[in-house]
Amino acid sequence: MPARKQPTIQGRRQQPAGVVLVAVVIGLALGTLLNAGSLLKTAERQPLGTTRSLAMGVMEPIAEVADLVQLDLPRNLMDRALGRAPAEPDGATEPPPTILQPVNTSTTSPTAGSSTTTTAPAAAGDLRTPTPDDPMFLWVIGDSFMELAGPALVNDSFDTGVMGAEVDFRFISGLVRSDYFDWPAHIEARMPELEPDAVVVMFGGNDGQPLVRDGEELQPDTPEWLEVYATLVGEAMDTILDGGAARVYWLGLPIMRSDEFTRRVIGFNEVYEAEAAKRPAVEYVSLFELFQDDNGEYSTFLRDDDGDLEEMRSDDGAHFTWPGAYRLSGYVLEIVAEEFGFADRL
């Protein structure tokens, strides 16, 4: 008996169901990779909480792979061609939103080379002056705000010739959700291994989540919540100091595009400043003004030391681009160099 032919529809051979399913799965996977950046931004815009954390946890490694092999390049080029990407600095842009200003904060925006800080701590003992033969070591830690700022600070540190450095950042981490990643325990474990002279710290991007005290759930930004958060911040500072660091540079959060996020930032920064003031070896470094424009407001584009407009913040209105990361790095490193006595090497 001759073999039965596979039925066709309008002259086309039908594909087995398994082949179709595999093709669909491959298509979805490829689509996810090609649009990884956009999907990650969608996850970032979700309200802080478990759903956002899960979405970020899934999309961030996928976006890293897509960025590494530039699979999302066609999508990015198309977005710019269609005007869906941020406008270039020479083009017309909408005015930045009016942002609530923090109490007792100057609206003058320092340049990247400025070394003005909010807190001037008392002397923390004699800080040794590093040399090429005996360099100091800087440990840079934090959440996703350190994704680019950390490597920029490490690169600039090496350029001095008297510093070694390492960056250790974790996505969607912070001080509130120790069940996800326990920073104090991690710090305590790594300090004896690294023996850093100084530690640069930046948290807060993911900390706006409920806390529980005595069985009661406390909502972010309330006085009760901020009181518990201050305890967590102070404990992290003490863990670093107990580990032997001569100096801790605790970075405040910058102004944000979102008014709501900026109000939260102001509350967080007040906690960081107050806790640093209790510890002479901890210096609070304000970044709020560093990323304001000349009117004291948020702007994606700011002028660099040469007067050129540079895109300092990413599409989410929060994280840094590479120019923004190096703006932060130059600002922080000048403070460190001044205190450790090698400002002439910058």
Residue pairs with C-beta under 8 A, 6 or more apart in sequence:
6 13
6 14
7 14
8 14
15 23
32 39
32 62
33 62
33 65
33 66
33 71
33 72
34 66
34 71
34 72
34 74
34 75
35 72
35 75
36 59
36 62
36 63
36 65
36 66
36 67
36 71
36 72
37 63
37 66
37 67
37 72
37 75
37 76
38 72
38 75
39 59
39 62
39 63
40 56
40 59
40 60
40 62
40 63
41 315
41 316
42 55
43 52
43 55
43 56
43 58
43 59
44 52
44 56
44 316
44 318
45 316
46 52
46 55
48 206
48 208
48 209
48 220
49 209
52 172
53 172
53 177
53 180
53 206
56 171
56 172
57 171
57 172
60 171
60 172
63 72
65 71
66 72
76 85
79 85
85 315
86 300
86 311
86 315
87 93
89 301
89 309
89 310
89 311
93 300
93 301
96 257
96 293
96 295
96 297
96 298
96 299
97 257
97 259
97 297
97 298
98 259
98 297
99 255
99 256
99 259
99 262
99 296
99 297
99 298
100 259
100 262
100 263
100 266
101 107
101 296
102 266
102 269
102 270
102 288
103 266
103 270
105 118
105 286
105 288
105 289
106 289
107 289
107 292
107 295
107 296
108 289
108 296
109 289
109 290
109 291
109 292
109 293
109 294
109 296
109 302
110 116
110 289
110 290
110 331
111 305
112 290
112 304
112 305
112 326
112 327
112 328
112 330
112 331
113 305
113 330
113 331
113 334
114 290
114 331
114 334
115 331
115 334
115 335
115 338
116 286
116 289
117 283
117 284
117 285
117 286
117 335
118 252
118 273
118 284
118 285
118 286
119 273
119 276
119 277
119 283
119 284
120 283
121 276
121 277
121 279
121 280
121 281
121 282
121 283
122 280
123 280
124 246
124 247
124 280
124 281
125 246
125 281
127 197
127 246
127 247
127 339
127 340
127 341
128 134
128 136
128 197
128 246
128 340
129 340
129 341
129 342
130 136
130 162
130 163
130 197
130 340
130 341
130 342
131 162
132 161
132 162
135 161
135 162
135 163
135 164
136 162
136 163
136 164
136 197
136 198
136 340
137 163
137 164
137 165
137 166
137 194
137 195
137 196
137 197
138 153
138 154
138 157
138 163
138 164
138 165
138 166
138 196
138 197
138 198
138 199
138 200
138 336
139 165
139 166
139 168
139 190
139 194
139 196
139 198
139 199
139 200
139 245
140 146
140 150
140 153
140 154
140 165
140 166
140 167
140 168
140 169
140 199
140 200
141 150
141 167
141 168
141 169
141 183
141 187
141 199
141 200
141 201
141 202
142 149
142 150
142 169
142 200
142 201
142 202
142 203
142 251
143 169
143 170
143 171
143 172
143 173
143 174
143 202
143 203
143 204
143 205
143 206
144 169
144 171
144 172
144 205
144 206
144 319
145 169
145 202
145 204
145 205
145 253
145 318
145 319
145 320
146 167
146 169
146 202
147 169
147 171
147 319
148 319
148 320
148 321
148 322
148 324
148 325
149 202
149 320
149 324
149 325
149 328
149 329
150 167
150 168
150 169
151 167
151 325
152 322
152 325
152 326
152 328
152 329
153 165
153 167
153 200
153 328
153 329
153 332
153 333
154 165
154 166
154 167
155 329
156 326
156 329
156 330
156 333
157 163
157 164
157 165
157 333
158 164
158 165
160 333
160 337
160 342
160 345
160 346
161 345
162 342
162 345
166 194
168 186
168 190
170 181
170 183
172 180
172 206
173 180
173 181
173 183
173 203
173 206
174 183
174 203
174 204
174 205
174 206
174 207
175 183
175 184
175 203
175 207
175 229
175 232
175 233
175 236
176 206
176 207
176 208
176 209
176 211
176 229
176 232
177 206
177 209
178 184
178 185
183 203
183 236
184 235
184 236
184 239
187 236
187 239
187 240
187 243
188 239
188 242
188 243
191 239
191 240
191 243
191 244
191 245
192 243
192 244
195 244
196 245
197 245
197 246
197 247
197 340
198 245
198 246
198 247
198 248
198 249
198 336
198 340
199 240
199 245
199 247
199 248
199 249
200 249
200 251
200 332
200 336
201 236
201 240
201 248
201 249
201 250
201 251
202 250
202 251
202 253
203 233
203 236
204 253
204 265
204 268
204 272
205 253
205 318
205 319
207 220
207 229
207 268
208 220
208 221
208 264
209 220
210 217
210 218
210 219
210 220
210 225
211 217
211 218
211 220
211 225
211 228
211 229
212 218
213 224
213 228
218 224
218 225
218 228
219 225
220 264
221 263
221 264
221 267
226 267
226 271
229 268
229 271
230 271
230 274
230 275
233 271
233 272
233 275
234 275
234 278
234 279
237 248
237 250
237 275
237 276
237 279
237 282
238 279
240 248
241 248
241 279
241 281
241 282
245 281
246 281
247 281
247 282
247 283
247 336
247 339
247 340
248 276
248 279
248 281
248 282
248 283
249 283
249 285
249 332
249 335
249 336
250 272
250 275
250 276
250 282
250 283
250 284
250 285
251 285
251 287
251 328
251 332
252 265
252 268
252 269
252 272
252 273
252 284
252 285
252 286
252 287
252 288
253 265
253 268
253 269
253 287
253 288
254 265
254 287
254 288
254 290
254 291
255 262
255 265
255 288
255 291
255 292
255 297
255 298
256 262
256 265
256 298
256 317
256 318
257 298
257 300
257 313
257 317
257 318
258 317
258 318
261 317
261 318
262 298
265 288
266 288
269 286
269 288
272 284
273 284
273 286
275 282
276 282
276 283
276 284
277 284
283 335
283 339
285 331
285 332
285 335
287 328
287 331
289 296
290 327
290 328
290 331
291 298
291 302
291 312
291 313
291 324
291 327
292 298
292 299
293 299
293 302
298 313
298 317
299 312
300 311
300 312
300 313
300 317
301 309
301 310
301 311
301 312
302 309
302 310
302 312
302 327
303 309
303 310
304 310
304 323
304 327
310 321
310 323
310 324
310 327
311 321
311 323
311 324
312 320
312 321
312 323
312 324
312 327
313 319
313 320
313 321
313 324
314 320
314 321
320 327
320 328
333 346
334 343
334 346
337 343
337 345
337 346
